[in-house]
Amino acid sequence: MPKTEKDDPRVGYWLQNKPQKTKVVLIGFPSDEGVRRNGGREGASEAPDKIRQELYKMTPDAEETTLFIDLIEHTTDVGDLKTSGNLEEDQQKLGNIVAGYLEQGVIPIILGGGHETAYGHFSGYAEANLKTSIFNLDAHTDVRPLNNGKAHSGSPFRQALEHETSVETYLVAGLQPYSVARSHLKFIDEHGGDYLFRDETNITSISGFFHRHESERLMVTFDMDVVDQSQAPGVSAPCANGIAADLWLTAAYLAGRNEQVTSFDLSEFNPRYDRDSQTAKLAALTIWHFLLGLSQRS
């Protein structure tokens, strides 16, 4: 249980309460059926609870305590969506939940799950009939075609871009040149998107991506396989030359600060392959940094 002493409060104390006015919600999406279909390492379905365990133990920001607490006093963890293993149905359920919060002006933070989480996340915008741009921090483009007509963890952004409710822009950063097919880049180009490879991905370029789109809304999705495997070993597809954890965390903070960001998800943390909870702690700290950024919006 998180500590509640006045001199040592923990984030979990607030997240387990039900505020009168909700501004932010945490939703777990314990699915890795899409990873299985894509031939990846299963186990991401166990991530939401592991992330919570670490996040709940963290304290509010020591430097901006009042602002941080003001936000988490209006943040609640609504638990996990009950998944069935039918990926398409589960994604639609997630979309229905996300749509309801978007329509209320509440910011959903979704704890995946494989990166199939992102299409369920996007489905909320489609269900609410809201146009959005998408920013993805990822080692892969995730615009692969469906497998025998079925969605998977590598297809969410192709599905989103081909949806009848158009995505205004798709932006992806952190790509590894050895993990991306030329045809995938061509697909992004043809749909008016943009991309950055790992060596081009830094604070300046990420900040530029956050502010270069014209949409009123920006859906943000972070795939943990973009982080170097020395700092994030517990992922579905480890990356030997990924970005540094400090860049990843700063990007989460910038996403929170950006007033155009209306939702956030974190995907592909796989507890089965973690080491001493290293990746779980980084995942939780990612959510903490996003909340910190949210708390400092002017």
CORTATA-V891945 format. One record per pair of residues at least 6 apart in sequence whose C-alpha atoms are under 8 Angstrom apart, sorted by the first residue. I is the first residue (numbers start at 1). J is the second residue. D is the distance in Angstrom with one decimal. If there is no record, write none. Layout:
# CORTATA-V891945
I | J | D
I | J | D
This chain:
# CORTATA-V891945
1 | 12 | 7.8
2 | 9 | 7.8
2 | 10 | 5.6
2 | 11 | 7.3
2 | 12 | 5.4
2 | 13 | 5.9
2 | 56 | 6.0
2 | 57 | 5.6
3 | 9 | 5.6
3 | 10 | 5.5
3 | 12 | 8.0
3 | 13 | 7.0
3 | 57 | 7.6
4 | 10 | 6.3
4 | 13 | 6.2
8 | 59 | 7.4
9 | 59 | 6.1
9 | 60 | 7.5
10 | 56 | 6.4
10 | 57 | 5.6
10 | 58 | 5.5
10 | 59 | 4.4
10 | 60 | 6.6
11 | 55 | 6.9
11 | 56 | 5.1
11 | 57 | 6.5
11 | 58 | 5.7
11 | 59 | 5.5
11 | 60 | 6.1
11 | 72 | 7.5
12 | 55 | 7.1
12 | 56 | 3.8
12 | 57 | 6.5
12 | 58 | 7.7
13 | 56 | 7.4
14 | 72 | 6.1
14 | 73 | 5.8
14 | 75 | 7.3
14 | 76 | 7.3
15 | 56 | 7.8
15 | 72 | 6.8
15 | 73 | 7.7
15 | 75 | 6.0
15 | 76 | 4.6
15 | 77 | 5.4
16 | 76 | 6.2
16 | 77 | 6.2
17 | 76 | 6.4
18 | 76 | 6.2
19 | 73 | 6.6
19 | 74 | 5.4
19 | 75 | 7.1
19 | 76 | 7.1
20 | 74 | 7.6
21 | 74 | 6.0
22 | 74 | 4.8
22 | 75 | 5.8
22 | 76 | 7.1
22 | 106 | 6.8
23 | 71 | 7.7
23 | 74 | 5.4
23 | 75 | 5.9
23 | 105 | 7.4
23 | 106 | 4.8
23 | 107 | 6.3
24 | 72 | 8.0
24 | 74 | 6.6
24 | 75 | 4.6
24 | 76 | 6.6
24 | 106 | 5.4
24 | 107 | 4.7
24 | 108 | 5.8
24 | 109 | 7.3
25 | 75 | 5.6
25 | 76 | 5.0
25 | 77 | 5.6
25 | 78 | 6.6
25 | 106 | 7.2
25 | 107 | 6.4
25 | 108 | 5.0
25 | 109 | 6.0
26 | 75 | 7.8
26 | 76 | 6.3
26 | 77 | 4.5
26 | 78 | 6.0
26 | 79 | 7.2
26 | 108 | 6.1
26 | 109 | 4.8
26 | 110 | 5.8
26 | 111 | 7.2
27 | 77 | 6.4
27 | 78 | 5.8
27 | 79 | 5.6
27 | 80 | 5.7
27 | 81 | 7.0
27 | 108 | 7.1
27 | 109 | 6.2
27 | 110 | 4.8
27 | 111 | 6.0
28 | 48 | 5.4
28 | 49 | 8.0
28 | 79 | 5.8
28 | 80 | 4.0
28 | 81 | 6.0
28 | 110 | 5.8
28 | 111 | 4.6
28 | 112 | 6.2
28 | 113 | 7.9
29 | 45 | 7.4
29 | 48 | 7.1
29 | 80 | 5.8
29 | 81 | 5.6
29 | 82 | 7.9
29 | 83 | 7.5
29 | 94 | 7.6
29 | 110 | 6.8
29 | 111 | 5.9
29 | 112 | 4.9
29 | 113 | 5.5
29 | 117 | 6.8
30 | 44 | 7.1
30 | 45 | 4.0
30 | 46 | 6.2
30 | 47 | 6.9
30 | 48 | 6.4
30 | 80 | 6.9
30 | 81 | 7.3
30 | 82 | 7.9
30 | 83 | 6.8
30 | 111 | 7.9
30 | 112 | 6.0
30 | 113 | 4.9
31 | 44 | 6.7
31 | 45 | 4.4
31 | 83 | 6.8
31 | 85 | 7.4
31 | 87 | 7.9
31 | 112 | 7.0
31 | 113 | 4.7
31 | 114 | 6.1
31 | 116 | 7.9
31 | 117 | 7.5
32 | 42 | 6.1
32 | 43 | 6.6
32 | 44 | 5.5
32 | 45 | 5.2
32 | 113 | 5.7
32 | 114 | 4.9
32 | 116 | 7.7
33 | 42 | 7.9
33 | 85 | 6.4
33 | 86 | 7.9
33 | 87 | 6.4
33 | 114 | 7.7
33 | 152 | 7.4
34 | 87 | 7.0
34 | 114 | 6.4
34 | 115 | 7.4
34 | 116 | 5.5
34 | 151 | 6.8
34 | 152 | 3.8
34 | 153 | 4.5
34 | 154 | 7.8
35 | 41 | 6.7
35 | 42 | 6.3
35 | 114 | 5.8
35 | 115 | 7.5
35 | 116 | 7.5
35 | 152 | 6.3
35 | 153 | 5.1
35 | 154 | 7.9
35 | 236 | 7.7
36 | 42 | 6.0
36 | 152 | 7.9
37 | 147 | 7.7
37 | 151 | 8.0
37 | 152 | 5.6
37 | 153 | 7.5
38 | 147 | 8.0
38 | 152 | 5.7
38 | 153 | 6.2
38 | 154 | 6.6
40 | 236 | 6.2
40 | 237 | 6.9
41 | 236 | 5.1
41 | 237 | 7.1
42 | 236 | 6.9
42 | 270 | 7.5
43 | 236 | 7.7
43 | 270 | 5.2
43 | 271 | 6.5
43 | 272 | 5.8
44 | 112 | 7.1
44 | 113 | 4.9
44 | 114 | 5.6
44 | 235 | 7.7
44 | 236 | 7.1
44 | 267 | 7.8
44 | 268 | 5.7
44 | 269 | 5.6
44 | 270 | 4.3
44 | 271 | 6.7
45 | 112 | 7.1
45 | 113 | 4.9
45 | 114 | 7.1
45 | 270 | 7.7
46 | 113 | 7.5
46 | 270 | 7.1
46 | 271 | 6.5
47 | 111 | 7.5
47 | 112 | 6.6
47 | 113 | 6.4
47 | 269 | 6.0
47 | 270 | 6.1
47 | 271 | 6.0
47 | 280 | 7.8
48 | 80 | 7.6
48 | 111 | 5.4
48 | 112 | 6.3
48 | 113 | 7.3
50 | 271 | 7.3
50 | 280 | 6.2
51 | 111 | 7.8
51 | 280 | 5.5
51 | 281 | 7.1
51 | 283 | 6.2
51 | 284 | 5.1
52 | 284 | 7.0
54 | 280 | 6.8
54 | 281 | 5.8
54 | 284 | 5.8
55 | 281 | 7.6
55 | 284 | 4.8
55 | 285 | 6.9
55 | 287 | 7.7
55 | 288 | 7.1
60 | 68 | 6.1
60 | 69 | 6.5
61 | 68 | 6.2
61 | 292 | 7.3
67 | 295 | 5.6
67 | 296 | 6.8
68 | 291 | 7.5
68 | 292 | 6.2
68 | 295 | 5.3
68 | 296 | 7.9
70 | 295 | 7.5
71 | 291 | 7.7
71 | 294 | 7.6
71 | 295 | 5.5
72 | 291 | 8.0
81 | 93 | 8.0
81 | 94 | 7.2
83 | 90 | 5.7
84 | 90 | 6.6
87 | 151 | 7.7
88 | 151 | 7.4
90 | 120 | 7.6
91 | 116 | 7.9
91 | 117 | 7.1
91 | 119 | 6.7
91 | 120 | 4.0
91 | 121 | 7.6
91 | 123 | 7.4
92 | 120 | 6.0
92 | 123 | 6.7
93 | 120 | 7.6
94 | 120 | 5.4
94 | 121 | 6.6
94 | 123 | 7.7
94 | 124 | 7.2
95 | 120 | 5.0
95 | 121 | 5.7
95 | 122 | 6.9
95 | 123 | 4.5
95 | 124 | 3.8
95 | 125 | 7.5
95 | 127 | 6.8
96 | 123 | 7.5
96 | 124 | 5.7
96 | 127 | 6.6
97 | 124 | 7.0
98 | 108 | 6.6
98 | 121 | 6.6
98 | 123 | 7.9
98 | 124 | 4.7
98 | 125 | 7.6
99 | 123 | 7.7
99 | 124 | 4.1
99 | 125 | 6.0
99 | 126 | 7.9
99 | 127 | 5.9
99 | 128 | 5.1
100 | 124 | 7.8
100 | 128 | 7.5
101 | 107 | 6.8
101 | 108 | 6.8
102 | 108 | 7.6
102 | 124 | 7.6
102 | 125 | 7.5
102 | 128 | 7.4
102 | 262 | 7.6
103 | 128 | 6.7
106 | 262 | 8.0
107 | 262 | 5.5
107 | 263 | 5.2
107 | 264 | 7.8
108 | 262 | 7.6
108 | 263 | 5.2
108 | 264 | 6.5
109 | 263 | 6.1
109 | 264 | 4.9
109 | 265 | 5.5
110 | 121 | 7.7
110 | 264 | 6.3
110 | 265 | 4.5
110 | 266 | 6.5
111 | 265 | 6.0
111 | 266 | 5.5
111 | 267 | 6.7
112 | 265 | 7.0
112 | 266 | 5.7
112 | 267 | 4.5
112 | 268 | 6.7
112 | 269 | 7.6
113 | 267 | 5.4
113 | 268 | 6.0
113 | 269 | 7.3
114 | 153 | 6.1
114 | 236 | 7.8
114 | 267 | 5.4
114 | 268 | 4.7
114 | 269 | 7.6
115 | 153 | 4.8
115 | 154 | 7.1
115 | 156 | 7.4
115 | 223 | 6.9
115 | 267 | 5.3
115 | 268 | 6.0
116 | 151 | 7.7
116 | 152 | 5.9
116 | 153 | 4.3
116 | 154 | 7.3
116 | 155 | 7.5
116 | 156 | 5.9
117 | 153 | 7.8
117 | 265 | 7.7
117 | 267 | 6.9
118 | 156 | 6.1
118 | 157 | 7.8
118 | 221 | 6.7
118 | 265 | 7.2
119 | 156 | 4.8
119 | 157 | 7.0
119 | 159 | 7.2
119 | 160 | 6.7
121 | 265 | 7.6
122 | 160 | 6.9
122 | 219 | 7.5
125 | 131 | 6.6
125 | 132 | 7.2
126 | 165 | 5.9
129 | 165 | 7.2
131 | 165 | 7.0
131 | 166 | 6.7
131 | 167 | 6.2
131 | 168 | 6.7
131 | 215 | 7.5
131 | 217 | 7.3
132 | 167 | 5.6
132 | 168 | 5.8
132 | 169 | 7.5
132 | 215 | 6.0
132 | 216 | 7.1
132 | 217 | 5.0
132 | 218 | 5.6
132 | 219 | 6.5
133 | 167 | 5.7
133 | 168 | 5.0
133 | 169 | 4.6
133 | 170 | 6.0
133 | 171 | 7.9
133 | 213 | 7.1
133 | 215 | 6.0
133 | 217 | 6.3
133 | 218 | 4.9
133 | 219 | 6.2
134 | 167 | 7.3
134 | 168 | 7.9
134 | 169 | 6.2
134 | 170 | 4.9
134 | 171 | 6.1
134 | 218 | 5.6
134 | 219 | 4.8
134 | 220 | 5.9
134 | 221 | 7.7
135 | 170 | 6.2
135 | 171 | 4.8
135 | 172 | 5.8
135 | 173 | 8.0
135 | 209 | 7.8
135 | 210 | 7.6
135 | 218 | 7.0
135 | 219 | 6.3
135 | 220 | 4.9
135 | 221 | 6.3
136 | 170 | 7.8
136 | 171 | 6.2
136 | 172 | 4.6
136 | 173 | 6.4
136 | 220 | 6.1
136 | 221 | 4.9
136 | 222 | 5.9
136 | 223 | 7.5
137 | 172 | 5.7
137 | 173 | 5.0
137 | 174 | 5.9
137 | 221 | 6.6
137 | 222 | 5.0
137 | 223 | 6.1
137 | 226 | 6.9
138 | 172 | 6.7
138 | 173 | 6.1
138 | 174 | 5.3
138 | 175 | 6.1
138 | 222 | 6.5
138 | 223 | 5.1
138 | 224 | 7.2
138 | 225 | 6.6
138 | 226 | 4.8
139 | 173 | 7.6
139 | 174 | 5.3
139 | 175 | 4.2
139 | 176 | 5.2
139 | 179 | 7.2
139 | 198 | 7.6
139 | 223 | 7.8
139 | 225 | 6.3
139 | 226 | 4.5
139 | 239 | 7.8
139 | 242 | 7.5
140 | 174 | 7.9
140 | 175 | 5.5
140 | 176 | 6.7
140 | 179 | 6.2
140 | 180 | 6.1
140 | 226 | 8.0
141 | 154 | 7.8
141 | 157 | 7.9
141 | 172 | 6.8
141 | 175 | 7.0
141 | 180 | 6.7
141 | 184 | 6.9
141 | 185 | 7.7
142 | 153 | 7.3
142 | 154 | 4.3
142 | 155 | 5.1
142 | 156 | 6.3
142 | 157 | 6.0
142 | 158 | 7.2
143 | 154 | 6.2
143 | 155 | 4.8
143 | 156 | 6.5
143 | 157 | 5.2
143 | 158 | 4.3
143 | 159 | 7.6
143 | 184 | 6.2
143 | 187 | 7.8
143 | 188 | 8.0
144 | 154 | 5.5
144 | 155 | 4.7
144 | 158 | 6.5
144 | 184 | 7.0
145 | 155 | 6.0
145 | 158 | 7.0
146 | 152 | 6.9
146 | 155 | 6.2
157 | 170 | 7.9
160 | 166 | 7.6
160 | 167 | 6.7
161 | 167 | 5.7
161 | 170 | 7.8
161 | 191 | 7.2
168 | 215 | 6.7
169 | 191 | 8.0
169 | 192 | 6.5
169 | 193 | 5.4
169 | 194 | 8.0
169 | 213 | 6.9
170 | 188 | 7.5
170 | 192 | 7.5
170 | 193 | 4.6
170 | 194 | 6.5
171 | 193 | 5.7
171 | 194 | 5.0
171 | 195 | 5.7
171 | 209 | 7.1
172 | 194 | 6.6
172 | 195 | 4.8
172 | 196 | 6.4
173 | 195 | 5.6
173 | 196 | 4.5
173 | 197 | 6.1
173 | 198 | 7.0
173 | 201 | 6.2
173 | 206 | 7.4
174 | 196 | 6.1
174 | 197 | 5.1
174 | 198 | 4.1
174 | 199 | 7.6
174 | 200 | 7.7
174 | 201 | 5.6
174 | 226 | 6.3
174 | 242 | 7.8
174 | 243 | 7.1
175 | 195 | 7.7
175 | 196 | 6.3
175 | 197 | 4.3
175 | 198 | 5.1
175 | 226 | 7.6
176 | 197 | 6.0
176 | 198 | 5.7
176 | 242 | 7.9
177 | 197 | 6.8
177 | 198 | 7.9
188 | 194 | 6.7
198 | 242 | 7.2
198 | 243 | 6.9
202 | 247 | 7.0
203 | 247 | 6.8
203 | 250 | 7.5
203 | 251 | 7.0
206 | 251 | 7.0
207 | 251 | 7.9
207 | 254 | 7.2
210 | 255 | 7.4
210 | 258 | 7.4
215 | 260 | 8.0
216 | 260 | 6.0
217 | 260 | 5.0
217 | 261 | 5.9
217 | 262 | 5.9
218 | 260 | 5.6
218 | 261 | 4.5
218 | 262 | 5.9
218 | 263 | 7.3
219 | 261 | 6.0
219 | 262 | 6.1
219 | 263 | 5.2
219 | 264 | 6.2
220 | 255 | 7.4
220 | 261 | 6.9
220 | 263 | 6.2
220 | 264 | 4.8
220 | 265 | 6.5
221 | 264 | 5.6
221 | 265 | 4.8
221 | 266 | 6.0
221 | 267 | 7.6
222 | 264 | 7.8
222 | 265 | 6.1
222 | 266 | 4.8
222 | 267 | 6.2
223 | 266 | 6.0
223 | 267 | 4.9
223 | 268 | 5.8
223 | 269 | 8.0
224 | 232 | 7.3
224 | 235 | 6.5
224 | 266 | 7.3
224 | 267 | 6.2
224 | 268 | 5.6
224 | 269 | 6.1
224 | 283 | 7.9
225 | 232 | 7.6
225 | 235 | 5.8
225 | 236 | 6.9
225 | 237 | 5.8
225 | 238 | 5.7
225 | 239 | 6.0
225 | 242 | 7.7
225 | 268 | 6.7
225 | 269 | 7.9
226 | 239 | 6.5
226 | 242 | 5.3
226 | 243 | 6.2
227 | 239 | 6.7
227 | 242 | 4.6
227 | 243 | 4.8
227 | 244 | 6.0
227 | 245 | 6.3
227 | 248 | 7.2
228 | 238 | 7.5
228 | 239 | 5.4
228 | 240 | 5.8
228 | 241 | 5.5
228 | 242 | 3.6
228 | 243 | 5.4
228 | 244 | 6.1
228 | 245 | 7.5
229 | 238 | 5.4
229 | 239 | 5.2
229 | 240 | 5.7
229 | 241 | 7.6
229 | 242 | 6.9
230 | 240 | 7.7
231 | 244 | 7.5
231 | 245 | 6.6
231 | 278 | 7.2
231 | 279 | 7.1
232 | 238 | 7.7
232 | 274 | 7.7
232 | 278 | 6.8
232 | 279 | 4.8
232 | 282 | 7.5
233 | 273 | 6.6
233 | 274 | 5.7
233 | 275 | 6.8
233 | 278 | 7.7
233 | 279 | 6.4
234 | 269 | 6.0
234 | 270 | 5.0
234 | 271 | 5.7
234 | 272 | 6.9
234 | 273 | 4.4
234 | 274 | 3.8
234 | 275 | 6.9
234 | 278 | 7.8
234 | 279 | 5.6
234 | 280 | 7.9
235 | 268 | 5.6
235 | 269 | 4.6
235 | 270 | 4.5
235 | 271 | 7.5
235 | 273 | 6.8
235 | 274 | 7.5
235 | 279 | 7.8
236 | 268 | 5.5
236 | 269 | 6.6
236 | 270 | 5.7
237 | 268 | 8.0
245 | 282 | 7.8
248 | 286 | 7.8
249 | 285 | 7.5
249 | 286 | 5.6
249 | 289 | 6.4
250 | 289 | 7.5
252 | 286 | 6.1
252 | 287 | 7.5
252 | 289 | 5.8
252 | 290 | 4.9
252 | 293 | 7.8
253 | 286 | 8.0
253 | 289 | 4.8
253 | 290 | 4.7
253 | 291 | 7.5
253 | 292 | 6.5
253 | 293 | 4.7
253 | 294 | 7.9
254 | 290 | 7.5
254 | 293 | 6.3
255 | 261 | 6.4
255 | 290 | 6.5
255 | 293 | 7.0
256 | 289 | 7.6
256 | 290 | 4.6
256 | 291 | 6.3
256 | 292 | 7.0
256 | 293 | 4.0
256 | 294 | 4.4
256 | 295 | 7.9
256 | 297 | 7.8
257 | 290 | 7.8
257 | 293 | 4.2
257 | 294 | 5.2
257 | 295 | 7.7
257 | 296 | 6.3
257 | 297 | 5.3
258 | 293 | 7.8
258 | 294 | 7.8
258 | 297 | 7.2
259 | 297 | 6.7
266 | 283 | 7.6
269 | 279 | 7.1
269 | 280 | 7.4
269 | 283 | 7.3
271 | 277 | 7.8
271 | 279 | 7.7
271 | 280 | 7.1
274 | 280 | 7.5
